[in-house]
Amino acid sequence: MNNGFIGTKEHFKQMGARIKAIRISKGLTQKDVANKIDITLKHYEKIEEGDGSLSIPAFTKICLILGSDMNEIIYGESSHSSDFINLSEFSELKEYDQETIKEVINILADRFRRKNEKQ
């Protein structure tokens, strides 16, 4: 995994390209996905272009809709390891546990962003 550029514009463009490729392989339109995650088509288009903001709940929904794991979209590598939580398992967790995991992810993402800003 090459995570040296997580949080950069280039990384978001690559994530958007992965989302688009998976969506197309599933035979879904941008409008299909946007409607299912309850965002505008314009916002979803920007996500696929790597220019739109992507909240953790929206990202989780995109992964579920596309049948993809987060690792595949973030790094371009599918994770079949037991080290990673399956999204269906995540959705079965209690709300408090889901919120705790989201908070940890946000803290780590902030650290990555600050690290990248210093470089």
Backbone torsions as a table, in degrees:
resi	resn	phi	psi	omega
1	MET	NA	128.5	176.1
2	ASN	-105.4	96.9	-177.5
3	ASN	-107.0	21.4	-179.1
4	GLY	-68.2	-13.6	-177.5
5	PHE	-125.2	23.6	177.7
6	ILE	-60.7	135.5	177.7
7	GLY	91.9	-5.6	178.8
8	THR	-85.6	162.7	178.6
9	LYS	-58.3	-41.1	179.2
10	GLU	-61.5	-40.3	179.5
11	HIS	-63.6	-44.1	179.2
12	PHE	-64.8	-34.4	176.5
13	LYS	-65.5	-41.0	178.1
14	GLN	-66.4	-40.5	176.7
15	MET	-61.2	-44.6	179.0
16	GLY	-60.5	-40.7	178.9
17	ALA	-65.1	-38.0	177.5
18	ARG	-66.3	-43.9	178.2
19	ILE	-58.6	-45.8	-179.1
20	LYS	-61.4	-46.7	-178.1
21	ALA	-61.8	-42.7	179.8
22	ILE	-67.1	-42.0	179.5
23	ARG	-59.0	-46.5	-179.1
24	ILE	-63.7	-41.5	-179.7
25	SER	-63.3	-24.5	178.9
26	LYS	-89.1	-3.4	179.3
27	GLY	75.0	23.7	-179.8
28	LEU	-100.5	149.8	174.3
29	THR	-93.1	165.2	175.2
30	GLN	-59.7	-39.5	-179.6
31	LYS	-64.1	-38.9	177.2
32	ASP	-55.9	-50.9	-176.2
33	VAL	-67.7	-44.9	-179.7
34	ALA	-57.3	-44.4	179.2
35	ASN	-63.4	-40.4	-177.8
36	LYS	-69.2	-28.2	179.0
37	ILE	-102.6	5.0	173.0
38	ASP	62.0	48.5	171.1
39	ILE	-129.1	167.3	-179.9
40	THR	-73.0	155.9	176.7
41	LEU	-59.1	-41.7	180.0
42	LYS	-59.3	-44.4	178.5
43	HIS	-62.5	-44.2	-179.9
44	TYR	-63.7	-40.9	177.3
45	GLU	-57.3	-42.2	179.1
46	LYS	-64.7	-36.1	177.1
47	ILE	-60.8	-46.8	-179.9
48	GLU	-66.5	-26.6	177.1
49	GLU	-81.8	-11.7	-178.3
50	GLY	84.9	13.9	-177.9
51	ASP	-109.5	-10.6	-175.9
52	GLY	-97.0	149.4	176.3
53	SER	-71.4	146.4	-177.3
54	LEU	-133.9	106.2	179.0
55	SER	-72.8	160.5	178.6
56	ILE	-62.7	-43.7	177.5
57	PRO	-61.2	-41.0	179.0
58	ALA	-66.2	-41.7	179.0
59	PHE	-61.5	-43.2	178.6
60	THR	-61.6	-43.9	179.0
61	LYS	-63.6	-41.2	178.5
62	ILE	-59.8	-45.6	179.3
63	CYS	-60.0	-44.2	179.6
64	LEU	-63.5	-45.2	-178.8
65	ILE	-63.6	-40.3	-177.6
66	LEU	-84.3	-7.5	-178.6
67	GLY	66.5	34.8	-176.6
68	SER	-119.4	154.9	174.1
69	ASP	-94.5	159.2	-176.6
70	MET	-60.0	-37.0	-178.9
71	ASN	-59.1	-40.1	-179.8
72	GLU	-61.7	-41.8	-178.6
73	ILE	-78.0	-40.5	-177.8
74	ILE	-71.4	-47.4	-173.3
75	TYR	-108.4	-14.1	-176.9
76	GLY	83.9	13.3	179.8
77	GLU	-128.3	128.3	177.6
78	SER	-75.8	142.3	-179.3
79	SER	-108.0	115.0	174.4
80	HIS	-112.7	20.0	-178.3
81	SER	-87.0	150.6	176.6
82	SER	-74.9	-5.2	178.0
83	ASP	-71.7	-17.5	-176.2
84	PHE	-110.3	142.8	179.0
85	ILE	-78.8	134.0	176.0
86	ASN	-74.4	139.3	-177.2
87	LEU	-61.1	-33.0	178.1
88	SER	-69.1	-32.9	175.2
89	GLU	-67.2	-39.7	179.4
90	PHE	-59.9	-45.2	-177.5
91	SER	-67.0	-18.8	178.8
92	GLU	-87.9	-8.8	179.0
93	LEU	-70.8	157.6	175.3
94	LYS	-63.9	150.9	-177.2
95	GLU	-55.0	-41.4	179.8
96	TYR	-59.5	-43.3	179.6
97	ASP	-66.3	-40.1	176.7
98	GLN	-60.9	-44.4	-179.8
99	GLU	-64.6	-37.8	177.8
100	THR	-63.3	-45.0	178.6
101	ILE	-62.3	-43.3	178.8
102	LYS	-61.1	-40.5	-179.9
103	GLU	-63.7	-43.1	178.2
104	VAL	-62.4	-43.1	179.0
105	ILE	-61.6	-42.9	179.1
106	ASN	-63.0	-40.3	178.3
107	ILE	-63.0	-45.5	179.0
108	LEU	-64.7	-40.6	178.7
109	ALA	-62.4	-40.9	176.9
110	ASP	-60.9	-41.9	178.8
111	ARG	-62.8	-43.3	177.9
112	PHE	-61.7	-43.8	179.9
113	ARG	-61.5	-45.5	179.8
114	ARG	-63.5	-40.3	178.4
115	LYS	-62.0	-44.6	-179.4
116	ASN	-67.0	-33.2	179.0
117	GLU	-66.7	-31.7	-178.8
118	LYS	-75.4	-23.4	-177.2
119	GLN	-81.6	NA	NA
